[in-house]
Amino acid sequence: MTHRGLLSGGEDILMEEHGTDGKKSGGLTVSGEEAGLKVIGLLERHFGLPKSLLHRWIRTGQVRVNGGRVQPFARVEEGDTVRVPPFAEAMAGEAGETKAAVQDLPELPIIEEKDGLVAVFKPAGLPTQPGTGHEDSASERLRAMSGDSAFPITPAHRLDRDTSGVLLCGRTFQALTRAQELFRDHDGLGKEYLAWVEGHWPYRGEHVLRHYLSKRLVGGHEKMTASENPADGREAVLAARALAFNGGATLLLVRIFTGRTHQIRVQLAAAGYPIVNDGKYGRLAAGPCTCTASGFSCRTEPFFPRLLPGRGISPRPGILPPLRPGPESDRERREGRK
C-alpha cells in the first residue's frame, strides 16, 4: 500500500505504508526517559532535522501517534508508538554527517549524579548552548556523552560563557522538568557562585544588591547596564557575603534571586566591585574571568551539590583561577591583613 508524502521543498513522493513497531518500519516507541516530551521535541531529539520540516510532516499527517493524527505540542507517554516517514532516518543520517565531529568533543567532568539529575563541571570560555561562530558547547558535549541514550543529558539552565562551575542537567525528561520548575521557583532553589572582586568588600554578613538591568549600546558594543530606577529595566536581585581577602581583592559567595543576563557581573561592577579579569564590565582582562557557579541551595530536594569547601563537595583543581596577591589596600594595611 502506498500514499503520497511531502518533502521540505514541497514535491510529492510515493511513500510505502509501514507499521509502528520500531524504526525499521518507519516508527519509534517512546521510552520512559522520553515520557512527557512534546511530539515536536521528540522528533527533534531523534532526527535533528529542521523544525519547519518536522512541523510539515506533522501537519500533513505523516507523523502519527498510536495510529492517529496529532498536534505538534501534544505530549507523549511511555509506550506510545510514533510513526514517521520511512525516509526520516536517511535524512537524519545525512544531516548527522555534518555533526560527526561532535562525537570527538572532550567530555565534561561529572561531579555527582542521582535520580536522573546530573551535575557536571563547565569550564570558563565554553558556552552552554551552540551559537553563531562556535559549534562546541556544553550541550553538544553532553549529547556526545549520552551515546545512544533515548534522552540525551540536557542542561536545566544556562551559565555565561565566561563563567565556570556546576551545570545541573537532566538525564530524563522528568528530571529535567523537575529541575526547571525549581529554578522558576526562586524560593525553592537558589544558585550560588564564587567570585573574586576588585577591592575590599566592606559589608559584614550577607548584603543585598538590587538593580534594574537593560541592554544598551555602549562604545559601539551591546552591554547590560544597571540602574536604581525601576523604569530603566528588569529587576535583578542578589546577595553577597565575603569569604576571604587576598591583597586588593575579595572572594564573595553570591546568591542570585533572579536570572538576568550577566547579572552578577553587571551588579557587582555597578556597586564598584567588578569581578577580577572581567574585561567586559571591569578592567582589561589579564586572565580568565574569576567567577564560578559553586552549586545550589534547595529546601525541598536532597540532591543539589556544592563545590564550596565544607559544604558537600570539595573544589576541583582550578575551579577558581589562583589570584596572585596584589598591593594591600589602605584599609587592609590599617587592619594588618596580609
C-alpha positions as CSV (number, residue, x, y, z in Angstrom):
1,M,0.0,0.0,0.0
2,T,1.4,3.4,-0.8
3,H,0.4,7.1,-0.3
4,R,1.9,10.4,-1.1
5,G,4.3,12.2,1.3
6,L,5.7,15.7,1.2
7,L,9.3,16.7,1.5
8,S,10.6,20.1,2.7
9,G,10.7,21.5,-0.8
10,G,7.0,20.7,-1.4
11,E,7.4,18.0,-4.0
12,D,5.2,14.9,-3.8
13,I,6.8,11.5,-3.5
14,L,5.4,8.0,-3.2
15,M,5.8,6.6,0.3
16,E,5.3,3.0,1.3
17,E,2.9,2.4,4.3
18,H,4.8,1.0,7.3
19,G,3.8,-0.3,10.6
20,T,4.7,1.2,14.0
21,D,6.9,-1.5,15.5
22,G,10.2,0.4,15.6
23,K,12.4,2.4,13.3
24,K,12.7,-0.3,10.7
25,S,9.0,0.1,9.9
26,G,9.1,3.9,9.9
27,G,8.3,4.4,13.6
28,L,9.6,4.6,17.1
29,T,8.5,3.7,20.6
30,V,8.5,6.3,23.4
31,S,10.8,5.3,26.2
32,G,10.4,6.1,29.9
33,E,13.1,8.7,29.7
34,E,11.2,10.5,26.9
35,A,7.7,10.4,28.5
36,G,6.2,13.9,28.8
37,L,8.1,15.3,25.8
38,K,6.1,17.2,23.1
39,V,5.8,15.5,19.8
40,I,7.9,18.1,18.0
41,G,10.6,17.8,20.7
42,L,10.7,14.1,20.4
43,L,11.2,14.3,16.7
44,E,13.9,17.0,17.1
45,R,15.8,14.7,19.5
46,H,15.6,11.6,17.4
47,F,16.3,13.1,13.9
48,G,18.0,16.5,14.4
49,L,16.2,17.9,11.3
50,P,14.9,21.5,10.8
51,K,11.8,22.2,12.9
52,S,10.0,23.6,9.9
53,L,10.3,20.3,8.1
54,L,9.1,18.3,11.2
55,H,6.1,20.6,11.5
56,R,5.3,20.0,7.9
57,W,5.4,16.2,8.5
58,I,3.0,16.6,11.4
59,R,0.7,19.0,9.6
60,T,0.4,16.7,6.6
61,G,-0.3,13.6,8.7
62,Q,3.0,11.9,8.0
63,V,3.6,11.7,11.8
64,R,1.0,9.8,13.8
65,V,0.9,8.7,17.4
66,N,-0.8,5.4,18.2
67,G,-2.2,5.5,14.7
68,G,-3.9,8.9,14.9
69,R,-3.1,12.4,13.7
70,V,-1.5,14.6,16.4
71,Q,-0.7,18.2,17.2
72,P,3.0,19.2,17.4
73,F,2.8,20.2,21.1
74,A,0.8,17.2,22.3
75,R,2.8,15.2,24.9
76,V,3.7,11.6,24.5
77,E,3.6,8.8,27.1
78,E,5.8,5.8,27.7
79,G,5.0,3.1,25.2
80,D,3.4,5.3,22.7
81,T,4.2,4.4,19.1
82,V,5.1,7.3,16.8
83,R,5.0,6.7,13.0
84,V,7.4,8.8,10.9
85,P,8.1,8.9,7.2
86,P,10.3,5.9,6.1
87,F,12.9,8.3,4.7
88,A,13.3,10.1,8.1
89,E,16.2,8.0,9.2
90,A,18.1,8.5,5.9
91,M,17.6,12.3,6.1
92,A,18.7,12.3,9.7
93,G,21.8,10.4,8.7
94,E,22.8,12.9,6.0
95,A,22.3,15.8,8.4
96,G,24.3,13.9,11.1
97,E,27.3,13.6,8.8
98,T,28.0,17.4,9.2
99,K,27.9,16.9,13.0
100,A,30.2,13.9,13.2
101,A,32.9,15.9,14.9
102,V,30.6,16.3,17.9
103,Q,31.5,12.7,18.9
104,D,35.1,13.7,19.3
105,L,34.4,16.5,21.8
106,P,36.0,16.2,25.2
107,E,33.7,15.1,28.0
108,L,32.6,17.3,30.9
109,P,33.6,16.0,34.3
110,I,30.6,14.6,36.2
111,I,30.5,15.9,39.8
112,E,27.5,13.9,41.0
113,E,24.5,12.0,39.7
114,K,21.3,10.9,41.3
115,D,17.7,10.3,40.4
116,G,18.0,11.4,36.8
117,L,19.9,14.6,37.7
118,V,23.5,15.1,36.6
119,A,25.8,17.8,37.9
120,V,28.8,18.5,35.5
121,F,31.6,21.0,35.6
122,K,31.6,23.6,32.8
123,P,34.9,25.3,32.1
124,A,35.1,29.0,31.5
125,G,35.1,30.0,27.8
126,L,32.6,27.3,26.8
127,P,29.1,28.4,26.0
128,T,26.2,26.4,27.4
129,Q,24.4,26.2,24.0
130,P,25.9,26.3,20.4
131,G,25.6,29.6,18.5
132,T,26.9,31.6,15.7
133,G,30.7,31.2,15.4
134,H,31.0,28.4,17.9
135,E,29.8,24.8,17.4
136,D,31.4,23.5,20.6
137,S,29.2,23.9,23.6
138,A,28.3,22.2,26.9
139,S,25.0,20.9,25.4
140,E,26.9,19.3,22.4
141,R,29.4,17.7,24.7
142,L,26.6,16.3,26.9
143,R,24.9,15.0,23.8
144,A,28.1,13.2,22.8
145,M,28.5,11.8,26.3
146,S,24.9,10.4,26.2
147,G,25.8,7.9,23.4
148,D,22.7,6.1,22.2
149,S,20.5,7.1,25.1
150,A,16.9,7.8,24.2
151,F,17.1,11.1,26.0
152,P,20.5,12.9,25.9
153,I,21.7,14.7,29.0
154,T,20.3,18.2,28.8
155,P,21.2,21.4,30.7
156,A,18.4,22.6,33.0
157,H,19.7,26.2,33.0
158,R,22.5,28.3,31.4
159,L,25.8,29.6,32.6
160,D,27.5,32.6,30.9
161,R,30.2,31.6,28.5
162,D,32.9,33.1,30.7
163,T,31.6,31.5,33.9
164,S,32.8,28.1,35.1
165,G,31.3,25.8,37.6
166,V,28.3,23.5,38.3
167,L,25.9,22.9,35.5
168,L,22.8,21.0,36.5
169,C,21.3,18.7,33.9
170,G,18.6,16.1,33.4
171,R,19.2,12.6,32.1
172,T,15.4,12.0,31.8
173,F,12.7,14.4,30.7
174,Q,11.0,14.1,34.1
175,A,14.2,15.0,36.0
176,L,14.9,17.9,33.6
177,T,11.3,19.2,34.1
178,R,11.6,18.9,37.9
179,A,14.9,20.9,37.9
180,Q,13.5,23.6,35.6
181,E,10.4,24.0,37.8
182,L,12.6,24.5,40.9
183,F,14.7,27.1,39.0
184,R,11.5,29.0,38.2
185,D,10.5,28.9,41.9
186,H,13.3,31.2,43.3
187,D,12.1,30.4,46.9
188,G,12.7,26.7,46.2
189,L,16.2,26.6,44.6
190,G,18.9,29.2,44.8
191,K,22.0,29.4,42.6
192,E,25.3,30.1,44.4
193,Y,28.5,31.5,42.9
194,L,32.1,32.2,44.0
195,A,33.7,35.3,42.6
196,W,36.9,37.3,43.2
197,V,36.1,41.0,43.0
198,E,38.4,44.0,43.0
199,G,38.6,45.9,46.2
200,H,37.8,45.2,49.8
201,W,34.1,44.2,50.3
202,P,33.0,46.5,53.2
203,Y,29.8,44.7,54.3
204,R,29.5,42.2,57.2
205,G,27.3,39.3,56.6
206,E,25.0,39.0,53.6
207,H,24.5,42.2,51.6
208,V,21.7,42.6,49.1
209,L,22.1,44.4,45.8
210,R,19.0,45.4,43.8
211,H,19.3,47.0,40.3
212,Y,17.2,47.3,37.1
213,L,19.0,45.9,34.1
214,S,18.7,46.7,30.4
215,K,20.7,46.1,27.2
216,R,22.2,49.1,25.6
217,L,24.9,50.1,23.1
218,V,28.0,51.3,25.0
219,G,31.0,52.3,22.9
220,G,29.6,50.5,19.9
221,H,29.1,47.2,21.8
222,E,26.0,45.7,23.4
223,K,26.2,45.6,27.2
224,M,23.9,45.2,30.1
225,T,23.6,48.3,32.2
226,A,22.4,48.7,35.8
227,S,20.2,51.4,37.2
228,E,18.4,52.1,40.5
229,N,15.4,53.4,38.7
230,P,12.7,50.7,38.2
231,A,11.7,52.3,34.9
232,D,15.1,51.5,33.4
233,G,14.8,47.8,33.1
234,R,14.1,44.4,34.7
235,E,14.7,43.9,38.3
236,A,17.8,42.0,39.4
237,V,18.5,40.9,43.0
238,L,21.5,39.2,44.5
239,A,23.0,38.7,48.0
240,A,26.8,38.6,48.5
241,R,28.9,37.7,51.5
242,A,32.7,38.0,51.9
243,L,34.6,34.7,52.4
244,A,38.2,35.7,52.1
245,F,40.5,38.6,51.3
246,N,43.7,38.5,49.2
247,G,45.7,41.6,48.5
248,G,43.3,44.1,47.0
249,A,40.6,41.6,46.2
250,T,37.7,39.8,48.0
251,L,36.3,36.3,47.5
252,L,32.5,36.6,47.6
253,L,29.8,33.9,47.9
254,V,26.9,35.2,45.8
255,R,23.3,34.0,45.7
256,I,21.0,35.2,42.9
257,F,17.3,35.5,43.2
258,T,16.6,36.5,39.6
259,G,18.1,35.1,36.3
260,R,19.2,38.1,34.3
261,T,21.9,38.2,31.6
262,H,25.3,38.8,33.1
263,Q,23.5,39.7,36.3
264,I,26.4,39.1,38.8
265,R,29.0,40.8,36.6
266,V,26.8,43.9,36.0
267,Q,25.6,44.3,39.5
268,L,28.9,43.9,41.2
269,A,30.5,46.3,38.7
270,A,27.7,48.8,39.3
271,A,28.4,48.6,43.1
272,G,32.0,49.4,42.5
273,Y,33.4,45.9,42.9
274,P,33.9,44.4,39.4
275,I,34.9,40.8,39.0
276,V,38.6,40.3,38.6
277,N,39.6,39.8,34.9
278,D,36.1,40.7,33.6
279,G,37.1,42.6,30.6
280,K,33.5,43.4,29.6
281,Y,32.4,45.1,32.8
282,G,35.6,45.7,34.7
283,R,39.2,46.3,33.7
284,L,41.0,44.8,30.8
285,A,41.3,41.1,31.4
286,A,44.7,39.7,32.3
287,G,43.5,36.1,32.6
288,P,40.3,34.1,32.9
289,C,37.2,35.5,34.5
290,T,37.3,34.6,38.2
291,C,33.6,33.7,38.6
292,T,32.3,30.2,39.0
293,A,28.9,28.6,39.7
294,S,29.7,26.8,43.0
295,G,26.4,25.0,43.5
296,F,22.8,25.3,44.6
297,S,20.8,25.6,47.8
298,C,17.5,23.8,48.0
299,R,15.0,23.3,50.8
300,T,13.0,20.5,49.1
301,E,15.4,18.4,47.1
302,P,18.2,16.3,48.7
303,F,20.4,16.3,45.7
304,F,22.0,19.7,44.9
305,P,25.8,19.6,45.0
306,R,28.0,22.4,46.1
307,L,31.7,23.0,45.2
308,L,32.3,25.2,48.3
309,P,34.7,23.6,50.8
310,G,32.9,22.1,53.8
311,R,29.5,22.2,52.2
312,G,29.3,18.9,50.4
313,I,31.8,18.6,47.5
314,S,35.4,19.8,47.6
315,P,36.5,22.2,44.8
316,R,38.2,20.6,41.8
317,P,41.7,21.9,41.0
318,G,41.4,25.1,39.0
319,I,37.7,25.7,39.8
320,L,38.8,29.3,40.6
321,P,42.0,30.7,38.9
322,P,44.6,31.4,41.5
323,L,44.6,35.0,42.5
324,R,48.1,36.5,42.8
325,P,48.5,38.7,45.9
326,G,48.5,42.3,44.9
327,P,49.2,45.5,46.8
328,E,47.4,45.8,50.1
329,S,44.7,48.3,50.2
330,D,44.9,51.1,52.7
331,R,42.2,49.5,54.8
332,E,43.9,46.1,54.8
333,R,47.2,47.7,55.8
334,R,45.5,49.5,58.7
335,E,43.8,46.3,59.8
336,G,47.0,44.3,59.5
337,R,45.8,41.9,56.9
338,K,48.4,40.1,54.9
